[in-house]
Amino acid sequence: MADGIDSIAWLQQLAGRIDRLHDRTEIEAALDDVEYLVEVLDPELQPAAYQLIEILNRRLAQTT
């Protein structure tokens, strides 16, 4: 994830493509990005990020 990225737009983009993430490496990369991003998000946006983290963790568990 690049510096200066629009956090809200990035979360929306990830949410829109989350069903297309099947490879463990892709899921882990997205999860790492969201976990980093949640630390710098405004508190009112954090619940959406935590929801994506939960979904990504479930998808990751399904790949093992």
C-alpha positions as CSV (number, residue, x, y, z in Angstrom):
1,M,0.0,0.0,0.0
2,A,1.5,3.4,-1.0
3,D,1.8,6.4,1.2
4,G,-0.9,9.0,0.6
5,I,-3.6,6.5,-0.4
6,D,-7.2,7.3,0.2
7,S,-8.1,5.0,3.0
8,I,-11.8,4.9,2.5
9,A,-11.5,4.3,-1.3
10,W,-8.9,1.5,-0.6
11,L,-11.2,-0.2,1.9
12,Q,-14.1,0.1,-0.6
13,Q,-12.0,-1.3,-3.4
14,L,-10.9,-4.3,-1.2
15,A,-14.5,-5.0,-0.1
16,G,-15.5,-5.0,-3.7
17,R,-12.9,-7.6,-4.7
18,I,-12.7,-9.7,-1.6
19,D,-14.6,-12.6,-3.2
20,R,-12.0,-12.8,-5.9
21,L,-9.1,-13.3,-3.4
22,H,-8.4,-17.1,-3.4
23,D,-4.7,-17.3,-3.2
24,R,-3.3,-17.5,0.4
25,T,-0.6,-14.9,-0.5
26,E,-3.1,-12.4,-1.8
27,I,-5.3,-12.8,1.3
28,E,-2.3,-12.4,3.6
29,A,-1.2,-9.3,1.8
30,A,-4.6,-7.8,2.0
31,L,-4.9,-8.7,5.6
32,D,-1.5,-7.1,6.4
33,D,-2.6,-3.9,4.6
34,V,-5.9,-3.7,6.5
35,E,-4.3,-4.4,9.9
36,Y,-1.8,-1.6,9.2
37,L,-4.5,0.8,8.0
38,V,-6.8,0.2,10.9
39,E,-4.2,1.7,13.2
40,V,-4.2,5.1,11.4
41,L,-7.9,5.3,10.5
42,D,-10.4,7.6,12.2
43,P,-12.2,5.8,15.0
44,E,-15.5,5.9,13.1
45,L,-14.0,4.1,10.2
46,Q,-12.3,1.4,12.2
47,P,-15.4,-0.9,12.5
48,A,-15.5,-1.4,8.7
49,A,-11.8,-2.2,8.7
50,Y,-12.3,-4.7,11.5
51,Q,-15.1,-6.3,9.6
52,L,-12.8,-6.8,6.6
53,I,-10.1,-8.3,8.9
54,E,-12.7,-10.8,10.2
55,I,-13.7,-11.7,6.6
56,L,-10.1,-12.1,5.5
57,N,-9.3,-14.2,8.4
58,R,-12.2,-16.5,7.6
59,R,-11.1,-16.8,4.0
60,L,-7.5,-17.4,5.1
61,A,-8.7,-20.3,7.4
62,Q,-10.6,-21.8,4.4
63,T,-7.4,-21.9,2.3
64,T,-5.5,-24.2,4.8
